[in-house]
């Protein structure tokens, strides 16, 4: 299992779309792994400046994660302009046990 840092850069002018779909987006994130696919949300949250968000997600593969994230309501409704997925190794600190 690997941990991935996922960066969402929000689409310009998507504030209303995100507001509308935020409850389903959060429900989607909270449900990661519920179907036995091996995914698990480690942490997530928006950038304070409103430009995007950072998600830390445990997943068996990057491909599986990318496929799953395509079903995020924010992605479905065009609120994400850029999606970047990078494998990450938490070596020290409170998240190190995820490595």
DARAJO-V252439 format. One record per pair of residues at least 6 apart in sequence whose C-alpha atoms are under 8 Angstrom apart, sorted by sequence separation. I is the first residue (numbers start at 1). J is the second residue. D is the distance in whole Angstrom. If there is no record, write none. Layout:
i={I;I}
j={J;J}
d={D;D}
//
This chain:
i={33;46;47;59;69;70;74;90;32;33;46;47;89;90;32;45;46;90;91;32;44;45;90;44;45;89;30;44;29;43;44;42;43;41;42;43;41;42;41;42;40;41;39;40;39;40;66;38;39;38;39;38;62;62;39;58;10;9;10;9;10;29;8;9;28;7;8;28;7;8;7;25;6;7;25;5;6;24;25;5;6;5;6;4;5;21;22;3;4;21;3;4;3;4;2;3;18;1;2;17;1;2;4;1;2;1;17;18;17;14;14;11;11;10;11;12;10;11;9;10;11;8;9;10;8;9;8;9;7;8;7;8;6;7;6;7;6;5;6;4;5;4;5;4;5;3;4;2;3;2;3;2;3;3;2;3;2}
j={39;52;53;65;75;76;80;96;39;40;53;54;96;97;40;53;54;98;99;41;53;54;99;54;55;99;41;55;41;55;56;55;56;55;56;57;56;57;57;58;57;58;57;58;58;59;85;58;59;59;60;60;85;87;65;98;51;51;52;52;53;72;52;53;72;52;53;73;53;54;54;72;54;55;73;54;55;73;74;55;56;56;57;56;57;73;74;56;57;74;57;58;58;59;58;59;74;58;59;74;59;60;62;60;61;61;77;79;79;78;79;78;79;79;80;81;80;81;80;81;82;80;81;82;81;82;82;83;82;83;83;84;83;84;84;85;85;85;86;85;86;86;87;87;88;87;88;87;88;88;89;89;90;98;98;99;99}
d={4;6;5;6;7;7;6;5;6;5;4;7;8;8;5;6;6;7;7;6;7;6;6;6;7;6;7;4;7;6;6;8;5;8;5;7;6;5;5;7;6;6;7;5;5;7;8;8;4;6;7;6;7;8;7;8;6;6;5;4;8;8;5;7;6;7;5;8;6;6;5;6;6;6;5;7;5;6;6;6;6;5;7;6;7;6;8;7;5;7;6;6;4;7;6;6;7;7;6;8;6;6;8;5;7;7;7;6;6;8;5;7;5;6;5;8;4;4;6;5;8;6;6;7;8;5;6;7;8;5;6;7;7;5;6;7;5;6;6;6;5;5;6;4;6;6;5;7;5;8;7;8;8;7;8;7;7}
//
